[in-house]
Amino acid sequence: MVENPVRARLLRGEAAFGVMAFEFFTPGLAPTLAAAGAEFVLLDMEHSGLGIEGVKAQCAFARAAGIVPMVRIPAPQAALVPPILDAGALGIMMPLVESADQARALVAACRYRPEGHRGLAFSLAHDHYAGGDPAAKMATANAAVLTIALVESAVGVAAAAEIAAVPGLDMLWLGHFDLSDSLGIPGGFADPRYLAAAAALRQAALAAGKPLGWVAGDGAEAAAALRAGFRCLCIGHEVVVLRQALAGAFATARAARPGKESPGTESPSMGGLP
């Protein structure tokens, strides 16, 4: 039966960590993230150009690697959800949620009756192509799919309390760049207007007893966010993580003086190179 340990952890009041993916949709992405300690991968369809076949493949790779596949759909339209779930996603993030009605539509699309109106189709990717009792599969799926409202506008923040109160909505997510843009201060994360809006979203999640998610720039930012009350955190997205790691490594390498070694050190073996 399908399980979602990330949803279970979050609903118990614990934290979960993963990576957002925009670009490197290869068979090795999910195993690499799993080897690094990620608990989930959040596949972006809004900005990446990723299509349904790519989603289906990445969900299979993630589930085989033991991490939870989640997907940000490309628009705030509940009609986009069914094929993503049938492809094997165990979490759906709807972008630009600005009302409780949108949140209710997301929940309804992600849950089978009586909790929603997800269409029935079995022996597909979402249920591991297996047979079995449909009613049991429906109940299991309803307990597994994580529903996430991405709040990323001033309008959404103003409605955050009503959004968070929607039954079946599991989590709010802070979309910091678009929120700052909607406030007229793109990238102005130190601006009092942004700080007040982000604090209001945190308070709405806390009051509703719902976890709050965010994409942190690095581990230090994620740790600070955890202390501030966030519980579902991406450590950047995979392009940024790779770029930052390589930039640091190149800077370290280029800082060395050619032909000089630190006292007491030996040159590393380079596959037979002198």
ZADO-1210 file (C-alpha; in nm, 4 decimals, padded with zeros to 6 digits):
<atoms>
<atom x="00.0000" y="00.0000" z="00.0000" code="MET" pos="1"/>
<atom x="00.1116" y="00.3560" z="-00.0665" code="VAL" pos="2"/>
<atom x="00.2561" y="00.5505" z="00.2268" code="GLU" pos="3"/>
<atom x="00.3868" y="00.9039" z="00.2676" code="ASN" pos="4"/>
<atom x="00.6293" y="00.9290" z="00.5606" code="PRO" pos="5"/>
<atom x="00.6787" y="01.3020" z="00.5016" code="VAL" pos="6"/>
<atom x="00.3082" y="01.3740" z="00.5482" code="ARG" pos="7"/>
<atom x="00.3037" y="01.1531" z="00.8571" code="ALA" pos="8"/>
<atom x="00.6024" y="01.3357" z="01.0069" code="ARG" pos="9"/>
<atom x="00.4545" y="01.6781" z="00.9404" code="LEU" pos="10"/>
<atom x="00.1157" y="01.5897" z="01.0841" code="LEU" pos="11"/>
<atom x="00.2913" y="01.4633" z="01.3983" code="ARG" pos="12"/>
<atom x="00.4474" y="01.8059" z="01.4401" code="GLY" pos="13"/>
<atom x="00.7933" y="01.7033" z="01.3168" code="GLU" pos="14"/>
<atom x="01.0118" y="01.8523" z="01.0429" code="ALA" pos="15"/>
<atom x="01.0982" y="01.7286" z="00.6935" code="ALA" pos="16"/>
<atom x="01.3758" y="01.8306" z="00.4546" code="PHE" pos="17"/>
<atom x="01.4104" y="01.8027" z="00.0789" code="GLY" pos="18"/>
<atom x="01.5204" y="01.9720" z="-00.2426" code="VAL" pos="19"/>
<atom x="01.3260" y="02.1501" z="-00.5131" code="MET" pos="20"/>
<atom x="01.4132" y="02.0438" z="-00.8678" code="ALA" pos="21"/>
<atom x="01.3942" y="02.2676" z="-01.1746" code="PHE" pos="22"/>
<atom x="01.6415" y="02.1328" z="-01.4275" code="GLU" pos="23"/>
<atom x="01.8331" y="01.8066" z="-01.3795" code="PHE" pos="24"/>
<atom x="01.5576" y="01.5519" z="-01.4367" code="PHE" pos="25"/>
<atom x="01.7781" y="01.2453" z="-01.4825" code="THR" pos="26"/>
<atom x="01.7392" y="00.8925" z="-01.3406" code="PRO" pos="27"/>
<atom x="02.0152" y="00.9763" z="-01.0926" code="GLY" pos="28"/>
<atom x="01.8518" y="01.2836" z="-00.9387" code="LEU" pos="29"/>
<atom x="01.6373" y="01.1100" z="-00.6772" code="ALA" pos="30"/>
<atom x="01.9009" y="00.8521" z="-00.5721" code="PRO" pos="31"/>
<atom x="02.1559" y="01.1322" z="-00.5350" code="THR" pos="32"/>
<atom x="01.9184" y="01.3359" z="-00.3190" code="LEU" pos="33"/>
<atom x="01.8367" y="01.0288" z="-00.1128" code="ALA" pos="34"/>
<atom x="02.2068" y="00.9546" z="-00.0615" code="ALA" pos="35"/>
<atom x="02.2514" y="01.3118" z="00.0649" code="ALA" pos="36"/>
<atom x="01.9732" y="01.2684" z="00.3216" code="GLY" pos="37"/>
<atom x="01.6743" y="01.4293" z="00.1483" code="ALA" pos="38"/>
<atom x="01.3328" y="01.3019" z="00.2512" code="GLU" pos="39"/>
<atom x="01.1474" y="01.4378" z="-00.0510" code="PHE" pos="40"/>
<atom x="01.1945" y="01.6002" z="-00.3892" code="VAL" pos="41"/>
<atom x="00.9622" y="01.8807" z="-00.5001" code="LEU" pos="42"/>
<atom x="00.9389" y="01.8712" z="-00.8795" code="LEU" pos="43"/>
<atom x="00.8584" y="02.2073" z="-01.0376" code="ASP" pos="44"/>
<atom x="00.6235" y="02.2253" z="-01.3359" code="MET" pos="45"/>
<atom x="00.5574" y="02.6000" z="-01.3136" code="GLU" pos="46"/>
<atom x="00.8936" y="02.7339" z="-01.4302" code="HIS" pos="47"/>
<atom x="01.0862" y="02.4328" z="-01.5597" code="SER" pos="48"/>
<atom x="00.8944" y="02.3087" z="-01.8627" code="GLY" pos="49"/>
<atom x="00.8701" y="01.9640" z="-01.7015" code="LEU" pos="50"/>
<atom x="00.5866" y="01.7642" z="-01.8590" code="GLY" pos="51"/>
<atom x="00.3738" y="01.4713" z="-01.7497" code="ILE" pos="52"/>
<atom x="00.6090" y="01.2031" z="-01.8867" code="GLU" pos="53"/>
<atom x="00.8985" y="01.3580" z="-01.6951" code="GLY" pos="54"/>
<atom x="00.6883" y="01.3767" z="-01.3810" code="VAL" pos="55"/>
<atom x="00.5902" y="01.0126" z="-01.4166" code="LYS" pos="56"/>
<atom x="00.9535" y="00.9046" z="-01.4567" code="ALA" pos="57"/>
<atom x="01.0805" y="01.1187" z="-01.1680" code="GLN" pos="58"/>
<atom x="00.8054" y="00.9941" z="-00.9363" code="CYS" pos="59"/>
<atom x="00.9068" y="00.6363" z="-01.0136" code="ALA" pos="60"/>
<atom x="01.2744" y="00.7120" z="-00.9526" code="PHE" pos="61"/>
<atom x="01.1943" y="00.8895" z="-00.6257" code="ALA" pos="62"/>
<atom x="00.9738" y="00.6141" z="-00.4901" code="ARG" pos="63"/>
<atom x="01.2375" y="00.3553" z="-00.5839" code="ALA" pos="64"/>
<atom x="01.5013" y="00.5637" z="-00.4040" code="ALA" pos="65"/>
<atom x="01.2880" y="00.5848" z="-00.0897" code="GLY" pos="66"/>
<atom x="01.2051" y="00.9561" z="-00.1011" code="ILE" pos="67"/>
<atom x="00.8660" y="01.1192" z="-00.1450" code="VAL" pos="68"/>
<atom x="00.7872" y="01.2761" z="-00.4860" code="PRO" pos="69"/>
<atom x="00.5891" y="01.6003" z="-00.4721" code="MET" pos="70"/>
<atom x="00.4949" y="01.8309" z="-00.7585" code="VAL" pos="71"/>
<atom x="00.4242" y="02.2017" z="-00.7954" code="ARG" pos="72"/>
<atom x="00.1605" y="02.2234" z="-01.0669" code="ILE" pos="73"/>
<atom x="00.2019" y="02.4995" z="-01.3270" code="PRO" pos="74"/>
<atom x="-00.1041" y="02.7096" z="-01.2364" code="ALA" pos="75"/>
<atom x="-00.3664" y="02.7430" z="-00.9608" code="PRO" pos="76"/>
<atom x="-00.6093" y="02.5157" z="-01.1427" code="GLN" pos="77"/>
<atom x="-00.7407" y="02.2043" z="-00.9705" code="ALA" pos="78"/>
<atom x="-00.8069" y="02.0415" z="-01.3091" code="ALA" pos="79"/>
<atom x="-00.4302" y="01.9994" z="-01.3499" code="LEU" pos="80"/>
<atom x="-00.4052" y="01.7714" z="-01.0452" code="VAL" pos="81"/>
<atom x="-00.5525" y="01.4306" z="-01.1484" code="PRO" pos="82"/>
<atom x="-00.2893" y="01.3191" z="-01.4033" code="PRO" pos="83"/>
<atom x="-00.0084" y="01.4255" z="-01.1687" code="ILE" pos="84"/>
<atom x="-00.1485" y="01.2103" z="-00.8892" code="LEU" pos="85"/>
<atom x="-00.2063" y="00.9155" z="-01.1220" code="ASP" pos="86"/>
<atom x="00.1573" y="00.9524" z="-01.2350" code="ALA" pos="87"/>
<atom x="00.2653" y="00.8755" z="-00.8783" code="GLY" pos="88"/>
<atom x="00.3028" y="01.2104" z="-00.7000" code="ALA" pos="89"/>
<atom x="00.2426" y="01.1945" z="-00.3252" code="LEU" pos="90"/>
<atom x="00.2172" y="01.5669" z="-00.2726" code="GLY" pos="91"/>
<atom x="00.0644" y="01.8516" z="-00.4721" code="ILE" pos="92"/>
<atom x="00.1593" y="02.2177" z="-00.4360" code="MET" pos="93"/>
<atom x="-00.0812" y="02.4646" z="-00.5921" code="MET" pos="94"/>
<atom x="00.0830" y="02.8000" z="-00.6744" code="PRO" pos="95"/>
<atom x="-00.0668" y="03.1436" z="-00.6131" code="LEU" pos="96"/>
<atom x="-00.3392" y="03.0356" z="-00.3705" code="VAL" pos="97"/>
<atom x="-00.5308" y="03.3464" z="-00.2730" code="GLU" pos="98"/>
<atom x="-00.8596" y="03.2155" z="-00.1335" code="SER" pos="99"/>
<atom x="-01.0168" y="02.9410" z="00.0724" code="ALA" pos="100"/>
<atom x="-01.2147" y="02.8370" z="-00.2375" code="ASP" pos="101"/>
<atom x="-00.8917" y="02.7609" z="-00.4227" code="GLN" pos="102"/>
<atom x="-00.7652" y="02.5596" z="-00.1269" code="ALA" pos="103"/>
<atom x="-01.0900" y="02.3641" z="-00.1121" code="ARG" pos="104"/>
<atom x="-01.0645" y="02.2901" z="-00.4838" code="ALA" pos="105"/>
<atom x="-00.7101" y="02.1594" z="-00.4335" code="LEU" pos="106"/>
<atom x="-00.8173" y="01.9308" z="-00.1505" code="VAL" pos="107"/>
<atom x="-01.1166" y="01.7999" z="-00.3454" code="ALA" pos="108"/>
<atom x="-00.8986" y="01.7171" z="-00.6460" code="ALA" pos="109"/>
<atom x="-00.6500" y="01.5285" z="-00.4264" code="CYS" pos="110"/>
<atom x="-00.8966" y="01.3170" z="-00.2255" code="ARG" pos="111"/>
<atom x="-01.1311" y="01.0379" z="-00.3212" code="TYR" pos="112"/>
<atom x="-01.4900" y="01.0519" z="-00.1995" code="ARG" pos="113"/>
<atom x="-01.6203" y="01.1261" z="00.0569" code="PRO" pos="114"/>
<atom x="-01.3317" y="01.3703" z="00.1253" code="GLU" pos="115"/>
<atom x="-01.3144" y="01.4968" z="-00.2337" code="GLY" pos="116"/>
<atom x="-01.3927" y="01.3961" z="-00.5897" code="HIS" pos="117"/>
<atom x="-01.0702" y="01.2504" z="-00.7315" code="ARG" pos="118"/>
<atom x="-01.1497" y="01.0300" z="-01.0287" code="GLY" pos="119"/>
<atom x="-01.1015" y="00.6545" z="-00.9989" code="LEU" pos="120"/>
<atom x="-00.8410" y="00.4704" z="-01.2044" code="ALA" pos="121"/>
<atom x="-00.6403" y="00.1802" z="-01.0659" code="PHE" pos="122"/>
<atom x="-00.3463" y="-00.0462" z="-01.1537" code="SER" pos="123"/>
<atom x="-00.1490" y="00.2613" z="-01.2558" code="LEU" pos="124"/>
<atom x="00.1673" y="00.4300" z="-01.1306" code="ALA" pos="125"/>
<atom x="-00.0008" y="00.5732" z="-00.8213" code="HIS" pos="126"/>
<atom x="-00.0880" y="00.2282" z="-00.6817" code="ASP" pos="127"/>
<atom x="00.2254" y="00.0514" z="-00.8109" code="HIS" pos="128"/>
<atom x="00.0289" y="-00.1117" z="-01.0956" code="TYR" pos="129"/>
<atom x="-00.1052" y="-00.3621" z="-00.8442" code="ALA" pos="130"/>
<atom x="-00.4442" y="-00.5217" z="-00.7960" code="GLY" pos="131"/>
<atom x="-00.6433" y="-00.5081" z="-00.4768" code="GLY" pos="132"/>
<atom x="-00.9546" y="-00.3692" z="-00.3176" code="ASP" pos="133"/>
<atom x="-01.0443" y="-00.0250" z="-00.4629" code="PRO" pos="134"/>
<atom x="-01.1951" y="00.1020" z="-00.1386" code="ALA" pos="135"/>
<atom x="-00.8784" y="00.0175" z="00.0528" code="ALA" pos="136"/>
<atom x="-00.6662" y="00.1892" z="-00.2128" code="LYS" pos="137"/>
<atom x="-00.8817" y="00.5006" z="-00.1938" code="MET" pos="138"/>
<atom x="-00.8538" y="00.5227" z="00.1837" code="ALA" pos="139"/>
<atom x="-00.4783" y="00.4688" z="00.1698" code="THR" pos="140"/>
<atom x="-00.4326" y="00.7363" z="-00.0971" code="ALA" pos="141"/>
<atom x="-00.6428" y="00.9846" z="00.0985" code="ASN" pos="142"/>
<atom x="-00.4094" y="00.9325" z="00.3937" code="ALA" pos="143"/>
<atom x="-00.0961" y="00.9632" z="00.1781" code="ALA" pos="144"/>
<atom x="-00.1345" y="01.2671" z="-00.0491" code="VAL" pos="145"/>
<atom x="00.0048" y="01.5903" z="00.0968" code="LEU" pos="146"/>
<atom x="-00.1849" y="01.9058" z="-00.0027" code="THR" pos="147"/>
<atom x="00.0143" y="02.2312" z="-00.0085" code="ILE" pos="148"/>
<atom x="-00.1106" y="02.5858" z="-00.0653" code="ALA" pos="149"/>
<atom x="00.1671" y="02.8103" z="-00.1962" code="LEU" pos="150"/>
<atom x="00.0897" y="03.1581" z="-00.0642" code="VAL" pos="151"/>
<atom x="00.2913" y="03.4114" z="-00.2606" code="GLU" pos="152"/>
<atom x="00.0954" y="03.7345" z="-00.2852" code="SER" pos="153"/>
<atom x="-00.0347" y="04.0105" z="-00.0621" code="ALA" pos="154"/>
<atom x="-00.3888" y="03.8931" z="-00.1441" code="VAL" pos="155"/>
<atom x="-00.2991" y="03.5404" z="-00.0340" code="GLY" pos="156"/>
<atom x="-00.1459" y="03.6605" z="00.2922" code="VAL" pos="157"/>
<atom x="-00.4601" y="03.8626" z="00.3664" code="ALA" pos="158"/>
<atom x="-00.6657" y="03.5437" z="00.3228" code="ALA" pos="159"/>
<atom x="-00.4125" y="03.3156" z="00.4936" code="ALA" pos="160"/>
<atom x="-00.6243" y="03.2448" z="00.8017" code="ALA" pos="161"/>
<atom x="-00.9190" y="03.1320" z="00.5884" code="GLU" pos="162"/>
<atom x="-00.6911" y="02.9274" z="00.3614" code="ILE" pos="163"/>
<atom x="-00.5224" y="02.7556" z="00.6556" code="ALA" pos="164"/>
<atom x="-00.8595" y="02.6673" z="00.8085" code="ALA" pos="165"/>
<atom x="-00.9728" y="02.4617" z="00.5065" code="VAL" pos="166"/>
<atom x="-01.0277" y="02.0994" z="00.6170" code="PRO" pos="167"/>
<atom x="-00.7934" y="01.8597" z="00.4411" code="GLY" pos="168"/>
<atom x="-00.5394" y="02.1257" z="00.3487" code="LEU" pos="169"/>
<atom x="-00.2192" y="01.9982" z="00.5054" code="ASP" pos="170"/>
<atom x="00.0292" y="02.2821" z="00.4738" code="MET" pos="171"/>
<atom x="00.0986" y="02.6433" z="00.3786" code="LEU" pos="172"/>
<atom x="00.4136" y="02.7378" z="00.1901" code="TRP" pos="173"/>
<atom x="00.5775" y="03.0800" z="00.1773" code="LEU" pos="174"/>
<atom x="00.6600" y="03.1906" z="-00.1773" code="GLY" pos="175"/>
<atom x="00.9067" y="03.4607" z="-00.0847" code="HIS" pos="176"/>
<atom x="01.0116" y="03.6001" z="-00.4224" code="PHE" pos="177"/>
<atom x="00.6614" y="03.6411" z="-00.5632" code="ASP" pos="178"/>
<atom x="00.5348" y="03.7732" z="-00.2306" code="LEU" pos="179"/>
<atom x="00.8005" y="04.0432" z="-00.2293" code="SER" pos="180"/>
<atom x="00.7146" y="04.1262" z="-00.5903" code="ASP" pos="181"/>
<atom x="00.3436" y="04.1562" z="-00.5107" code="SER" pos="182"/>
<atom x="00.4365" y="04.4060" z="-00.2398" code="LEU" pos="183"/>
<atom x="00.6280" y="04.6162" z="-00.4924" code="GLY" pos="184"/>
<atom x="00.9686" y="04.5303" z="-00.3466" code="ILE" pos="185"/>
<atom x="01.1034" y="04.2367" z="-00.5537" code="PRO" pos="186"/>
<atom x="01.3807" y="04.0713" z="-00.3545" code="GLY" pos="187"/>
<atom x="01.3361" y="04.3144" z="-00.0645" code="GLY" pos="188"/>
<atom x="01.3405" y="04.0514" z="00.2059" code="PHE" pos="189"/>
<atom x="01.4665" y="04.2931" z="00.4717" code="ALA" pos="190"/>
<atom x="01.1890" y="04.5426" z="00.3980" code="ASP" pos="191"/>
<atom x="00.9410" y="04.5832" z="00.6878" code="PRO" pos="192"/>
<atom x="00.6500" y="04.5229" z="00.4501" code="ARG" pos="193"/>
<atom x="00.7846" y="04.1833" z="00.3490" code="TYR" pos="194"/>
<atom x="00.8747" y="04.0893" z="00.7047" code="LEU" pos="195"/>
<atom x="00.5245" y="04.1777" z="00.8248" code="ALA" pos="196"/>
<atom x="00.3604" y="03.9731" z="00.5482" code="ALA" pos="197"/>
<atom x="00.5818" y="03.6696" z="00.6150" code="ALA" pos="198"/>
<atom x="00.5100" y="03.6966" z="00.9892" code="ALA" pos="199"/>
<atom x="00.1354" y="03.7110" z="00.9192" code="ALA" pos="200"/>
<atom x="00.1582" y="03.3918" z="00.7143" code="LEU" pos="201"/>
<atom x="00.3545" y="03.2185" z="00.9902" code="ARG" pos="202"/>
<atom x="00.0934" y="03.3251" z="01.2443" code="GLN" pos="203"/>
<atom x="-00.1912" y="03.1940" z="01.0279" code="ALA" pos="204"/>
<atom x="-00.0244" y="02.8547" z="00.9963" code="ALA" pos="205"/>
<atom x="00.0492" y="02.8411" z="01.3682" code="LEU" pos="206"/>
<atom x="-00.3063" y="02.9374" z="01.4639" code="ALA" pos="207"/>
<atom x="-00.4466" y="02.6632" z="01.2402" code="ALA" pos="208"/>
<atom x="-00.1966" y="02.4046" z="01.3624" code="GLY" pos="209"/>
<atom x="-00.0682" y="02.3555" z="01.0077" code="LYS" pos="210"/>
<atom x="00.3005" y="02.3186" z="00.9104" code="PRO" pos="211"/>
<atom x="00.4661" y="02.5909" z="00.7056" code="LEU" pos="212"/>
<atom x="00.7163" y="02.5341" z="00.4256" code="GLY" pos="213"/>
<atom x="00.9840" y="02.7420" z="00.2541" code="TRP" pos="214"/>
<atom x="01.2784" y="02.7128" z="00.0138" code="VAL" pos="215"/>
<atom x="01.5869" y="02.8165" z="00.2145" code="ALA" pos="216"/>
<atom x="01.9047" y="02.9314" z="00.0432" code="GLY" pos="217"/>
<atom x="02.1322" y="02.6973" z="00.2380" code="ASP" pos="218"/>
<atom x="02.1554" y="02.4875" z="00.5519" code="GLY" pos="219"/>
<atom x="02.2095" y="02.7863" z="00.7806" code="ALA" pos="220"/>
<atom x="01.8950" y="02.9568" z="00.6491" code="GLU" pos="221"/>
<atom x="01.7014" y="02.6329" z="00.6875" code="ALA" pos="222"/>
<atom x="01.8157" y="02.6005" z="01.0492" code="ALA" pos="223"/>
<atom x="01.7086" y="02.9593" z="01.1196" code="ALA" pos="224"/>
<atom x="01.3733" y="02.8939" z="00.9533" code="ALA" pos="225"/>
<atom x="01.3230" y="02.5837" z="01.1656" code="LEU" pos="226"/>
<atom x="01.3794" y="02.7915" z="01.4777" code="ARG" pos="227"/>
<atom x="01.1299" y="03.0474" z="01.3432" code="ALA" pos="228"/>
<atom x="00.8554" y="02.7870" z="01.3138" code="GLY" pos="229"/>
<atom x="00.8894" y="02.6456" z="00.9609" code="PHE" pos="230"/>
<atom x="00.8727" y="02.2667" z="00.9479" code="ARG" pos="231"/>
<atom x="00.9021" y="02.1656" z="00.5819" code="CYS" pos="232"/>
<atom x="01.2153" y="02.2981" z="00.4191" code="LEU" pos="233"/>
<atom x="01.3863" y="02.2685" z="00.0842" code="CYS" pos="234"/>
<atom x="01.7592" y="02.3370" z="00.0826" code="ILE" pos="235"/>
<atom x="01.7612" y="02.5530" z="-00.2281" code="GLY" pos="236"/>
<atom x="01.6907" y="02.3990" z="-00.5653" code="HIS" pos="237"/>
<atom x="01.9313" y="02.1664" z="-00.7384" code="GLU" pos="238"/>
<atom x="02.0770" y="02.4254" z="-00.9781" code="VAL" pos="239"/>
<atom x="02.1618" y="02.6637" z="-00.6936" code="VAL" pos="240"/>
<atom x="02.3038" y="02.3852" z="-00.4757" code="VAL" pos="241"/>
<atom x="02.5352" y="02.2679" z="-00.7551" code="LEU" pos="242"/>
<atom x="02.6393" y="02.6200" z="-00.8526" code="ARG" pos="243"/>
<atom x="02.7187" y="02.7225" z="-00.4948" code="GLN" pos="244"/>
<atom x="02.9144" y="02.4031" z="-00.4248" code="ALA" pos="245"/>
<atom x="03.1203" y="02.4422" z="-00.7404" code="LEU" pos="246"/>
<atom x="03.1759" y="02.8152" z="-00.6861" code="ALA" pos="247"/>
<atom x="03.3161" y="02.7437" z="-00.3405" code="GLY" pos="248"/>
<atom x="03.5351" y="02.4610" z="-00.4663" code="ALA" pos="249"/>
<atom x="03.6721" y="02.6655" z="-00.7569" code="PHE" pos="250"/>
<atom x="03.7436" y="02.9613" z="-00.5282" code="ALA" pos="251"/>
<atom x="03.9362" y="02.7359" z="-00.2913" code="THR" pos="252"/>
<atom x="04.1333" y="02.5785" z="-00.5746" code="ALA" pos="253"/>
<atom x="04.2156" y="02.9094" z="-00.7435" code="ARG" pos="254"/>
<atom x="04.3341" y="03.0633" z="-00.4175" code="ALA" pos="255"/>
<atom x="04.6281" y="02.8221" z="-00.4100" code="ALA" pos="256"/>
<atom x="04.9606" y="02.9478" z="-00.5477" code="ARG" pos="257"/>
<atom x="05.0761" y="02.7286" z="-00.8361" code="PRO" pos="258"/>
<atom x="05.3611" y="02.4990" z="-00.7417" code="GLY" pos="259"/>
<atom x="05.3291" y="02.5677" z="-00.3690" code="LYS" pos="260"/>
<atom x="05.2163" y="02.3189" z="-00.1078" code="GLU" pos="261"/>
<atom x="05.1275" y="02.3757" z="00.2525" code="SER" pos="262"/>
<atom x="05.3960" y="02.2539" z="00.4971" code="PRO" pos="263"/>
<atom x="05.3567" y="01.8899" z="00.5911" code="GLY" pos="264"/>
<atom x="05.1230" y="01.8053" z="00.3046" code="THR" pos="265"/>
<atom x="05.1621" y="01.5880" z="00.0014" code="GLU" pos="266"/>
<atom x="05.0068" y="01.6246" z="-00.3387" code="SER" pos="267"/>
<atom x="04.6980" y="01.4061" z="-00.3801" code="PRO" pos="268"/>
<atom x="04.7009" y="01.1193" z="-00.6228" code="SER" pos="269"/>
<atom x="04.5534" y="01.2321" z="-00.9527" code="MET" pos="270"/>
<atom x="04.5270" y="00.9073" z="-01.1422" code="GLY" pos="271"/>
<atom x="04.8944" y="00.8945" z="-01.2407" code="GLY" pos="272"/>
<atom x="04.9360" y="01.2613" z="-01.3307" code="LEU" pos="273"/>
<atom x="05.2647" y="01.4119" z="-01.2066" code="PRO" pos="274"/>
</atoms>
